[in-house]
Each structure stands twice: as structure tokens, then as C-alpha cells.
Amino acid sequence: MKKIILLTDYLNRFGSKHDDFPYRSGMDKDKLERYFSKSGYNAVLMNFSDVELRNDEFKGKTVLYTSQEDPGYYYKDFIEDIVYDLELSGARVIPSYKYLRANNNKVFMEILRDQSELKEFQNVTTYKFGTLEEAVSKAAQFKFPVVVKAATGAMGKNVALANNKKELYRILKRIAATRNLKEEFREFIRSLKYQGYKKQSKFRRKFIIQSFIPGLKNDWKVYVFGKKVFVFYRPIFKHRGFRASGGGYDNYFYGKQAKIPDGLFDYAYKIFEALDTPFVSLDICYKNNQFYLLEFQCIYFGTAGILQRYSTEYFFKENNQWVEKPNEGDIEKVYVEAIVEYLNK
């Protein structure tokens, strides 16, 4: 039986799962072990802190891992160190480290978009910045209104629409702020002491500025797990402005009720294949007969749309047609099947 390693966090959690029990406990590890065993894999669970790379134990081995959204992303930062080290040491980490780096990091997500040769990635214009001052200096390039997004944040948080330069400046002062009174005092003293000294910015939280697509009434969240596609329609509620995410899972339309436009699944699957990953979460909108990829995540994303109480069906391509299949709603099974399909490609 082939060995596969699953890395858990300091609370012994693996992955994300909607309606998990206990709350925020992640996927059911016993289920994962059983499903992997049925597929011919011996799943070995271990903690990130137990990874020791000096003896080449992980070289050539397949390693799955979880991520984290802890406040401040301190533990996620530690996970990045371990996963990158594993990849450098010759382990096969799934998904690739670059997708962990892009998880809850919209700046690096856009860097991956820039690197893609697939034109379907390129029809959203994005600017990346590390300080407010950098963005203000290039504001003449922007075609207002623009969407401003902090690098971190989910469910529509830290996202705003700027209609002009004045609004942009106000928004950036909020989402990019790194105020520290002690350091600001030191900077003031330095500016007095050293002629020509330039004080560091007080607004150094990285962010992106993205082209705005007007007139949207919704977007679609599409999960691709191997050959299975799950979808739900997210309406834009008036009280949420232009944002579709964060509207509440009970307010979305799932599966065959998702008002699926022709070509959505082909578009999503083309992106999925280009990313070369076992699974992906895609935020897609549609305007003037064109699809736009707004965001993507390849690890540690929401899984509510896989639950049977929301999605009674998923979609599967058969004889060049997308057909409905009954959904069992078992997140662990869907996850394992996607991993095994990926490994057997």
C-alpha cells in the first residue's frame, strides 16, 4: 500500500469543513484514513512541528497539508515555512507551495494570474501595491471606479469601491494602515536629526486595485474537485453594495437552481486544468457574453456548496456534455477522490 502523509495543525485539525463537529475541527480524519485505504493509500497523520528534514525522510513522498486563517496569520506563516521547506527538499506537496502562498494573499494570487499563459486569466486588470503612497503616485493610470482589496480577508471583508481619487485615498488609509505611535515618534526624531531623511509610510499593508465590472447582479462560486463540479449562484444584495460574497449560504442558489450560463463549466474546468491542482474554488462573473475570473483558491476554502442540504447534485462531463449526478454530500470522500485522481493522472 502506498504511503501518503497528511500534515495537521497544532490543534490536530486537517482542512476546512462546513458544519464540522466539534465546531472548527476540520475534516473527519478517521474518514480520510478509511477512504484513502480503500483507494490503496496508507494515510499517515503527523503535525507540522514533527517534520524533520535532515534525514531525507520526505524526499519523493506525497504530502498533503492544511492551512490556517488564524488572526494575524501567525501560524499560517509557520505552515508556509514548513511546506516550502518540504518542496525544496524533494517532497511532492499537494497543492504546490505557490498555492499556499496565494491562500488569503490576493497580491500573490494576482502574481500567479500574471504568470499564466491562459488568456482566460488575463481579462481582469489588477495593480499591486505595498503602500498607500505607491498607489496614490499611480492614480492617474486608474479608470475609476476601481475595486480596492486588502491582501487578506474573506466573505467580502476588506473590499471597497472607489469612485474617484478622494475615495481611493480614504479607503486606503483604512485598509493599508500600519500605525505605530512609538515608531512614528522615532521617525519624527530621525527626520529632525538627519537632513533629507524620508520617513517610512504609515500605510504598509499590501493591497490590490482591480478593474470594476459594472452592472453585475451576481457571481458564481464554482468548486472543482477532480472530475466533479459544484456550483452556486450568489446574488448581489443591495445592502452589500457590489459584493456577492458574504451574503449567507442560505441565500444562495445551488446546483441546477444556480441559473448556470452556457459555457460556465467549460470555462471553470479550463482554468482548473491550467492550475494543475486536485481542487479549486473559483469566483466567476459573466458580462457581455464573457466570463471573468475574480478570485481563486486552491487550499483551505469554504465547502458549504458540497453539502447535500445545499447541493443535491454535482456536475460531471460525460460524452462531451455536462450532466447532473446525485450528490452524497460527503466532503471527505470528495476530497480523497480528487487527490487520488490527481495522483493517478
C-alpha positions, 0 to 999 in steps of 0.5 A: 500500500502506498504511503501518503502523509497528511500534515495537521495543525497544532490543534490536530485539525486537517482542512476546512469543513462546513458544519464540522463537529466539534465546531472548527475541527476540520475534516473527519480524519478517521474518514480520510484514513478509511477512504484513502485505504480503500483507494490503496493509500496508507494515510499517515497523520503527523503535525507540522512541528514533527517534520524533520528534514535532515534525514531525507525522510520526505524526499519523493513522498506525497504530502498533503497539508492544511492551512490556517486563517488564524488572526494575524496569520501567525501560524499560517506563516509557520505552515508556509515555512514548513511546506516550502521547506518540504518542496525544496527538499524533494517532497511532492506537496499537494497543492504546490507551495505557490498555492499556499502562498496565494491562500488569503494573499490576493497580491500573490494570487494576482502574481500567479494570474500574471504568470499564466499563459491562459488568456482566460486569466488575463481579462481582469486588470489588477495593480499591486501595491505595498503602500498607500503612497505607491498607489496614490503616485499611480492614480492617474493610470486608474479608470475609476471606479476601481475595486480596492482589496486588502491582501487578506480577508474573506466573505467580502471583508476588506473590499471597497469601491472607489469612485474617484481619487478622494475615495481611493485615498480614504479607503486606503488609509483604512485598509493599508494602515500600519500605525505605530505611535512609538515608531512614528515618534522615532521617525519624527526624531530621525527626520529632525536629526538627519537632513533629507531623511524620508520617513517610512509610510504609515500605510504598509499593508499590501493591497490590490486595485482591480478593474470594476465590472459594472452592472453585475447582479451576481457571481458564481462560486464554482468548486472543482474537485477532480472530475466533479463540479459544484456550483452556486449562484450568489446574488448581489444584495443591495445592502452589500453594495457590489459584493456577492460574497458574504451574503449567507449560504442560505441565500444562495442558489445551488446546483441546477437552481444556480441559473448556470450560463452556457459555457460556465463549466467549460470555462471553470474546468479550463482554468482548473486544468491550467492550475494543475491542482486536485481542487479549486474554488473559483469566483466567476462573473459573466458580462457581455457574453464573457466570463471573468475570473475574480478570485481563486483558491486552491487550499483551505476554502469554504465547502458549504456548496458540497453539502447535500442540504445545499447541493443535491447534485454535482456536475460531471462531463460525460460524452462531451456534455455536462450532466447532473449526478446525485450528490452524497454530500460527503466532503471527505470522500470528495476530497480523497477522490480528487487527490487520488485522481490527481495522483493517478493522472 
